[in-house]
Amino acid sequence: MTTTPSCRVQDVAAALGITVGAVSKLVDRLEAADLCVRRAHPDDRRSSLLDATDAGREAAAAADVAVRDELARRLDSLSVRDLDRVATLLGSIRATVG
């Protein structure tokens, strides 16, 4: 099983473009479901690091498979022109999210 790097709530908020408060509430729910844990940040007492639990990594892997399967099912019926448009859109999203 691959390991995932630790991150801060602020990092997740920045990556998703949502507020720290929203991410904090989400992390509370993930932590209650034993999908992630908070631990003290070694260099910043005001911050904590988030780590996925084994159950969290398994849930993420299952979700990844489900999303890929659904995308494959939906994209299978698209024309080459439609796929080019999807590729362009995904490129724009990737550039925006960075």
N, C-alpha and C positions, 0 to 999 in steps of 0.2 A: 504494500500500500504506500502511496506517495505521501509525503508530508506537505503541509501547507504552511506558509510563513505566518508568523504572528502579525497582527495589525492593531491599530488603535481605532476606537469609535470614530475619531475625526477622519481617519483614512477612508473608512467605509463611507462616511457621509460625503466626502469629497468625490470619491469614485462614483457614487450613485447620484450625486447632485441633489441630496436631500439634507434636512437639518440634522445636527448632532442629536437633538432631542428625539427625533423620529428613530434614528438608528439605535439610540440608547434603549428605547422602548422595545424595539425589535430584538436587540441583544438580550434584554430581560426575558423575553419569551423563548428565545433560542436556548438560553441558559436553563430556564425552567424545564425545557424539554430534553435537557442533557445533550444538546447539539453543539454547544460551545461553552467555554469557560473563560472567565476573566482572571488575570493574574497581575500582580504589581509590575509596573514598568520599572526596570532597573535604574533608569536615568531620570525619570520624571515622576515625582510623587503624586502629581495631580492627574496623572493619566494611568490607564491600565491597558494591558495587552489582551487581545482576544485570540484564542486558539480553538480550532475545531476539535471536538472529541472524535473518537473512533466512529460513534454513531452519526455525528455530524458529517464526517467525510463520506460515510456510506450513503447517507441521505443525499448529499450533493452529487455523488456519482450516479445514484439512481435517477435523480432529477435531470442530470445531464443526458443520460440515455433516453429518458422520456421526451425531452425537448428535441434531441437529435432525430428520434424516430418520428415525432410529429412533424418536424420541419421536412424531413425526407418525404413523408407521405404527402404533405401539401405541395412541396416543390416539384414532385414527380410529374404533376399534371401541367406544369408551366411550360410555355414555349421558350425557345432560346432567347428571344427578345425580352420576355418577362424575366428570365434568369439574369440577363444583363442588367436590367433595371434593379433587380434585387441586389446584385453585386455592387452596383453603384451606390445604392442606398446604404448598404452595410459599410462600404468604404467611407461614406460621409459620416455615419454614426461613429465608426472607429476613430476618425480624425477629430471629431468633436469631443469624444470621451477621453481620447488621448492616451 
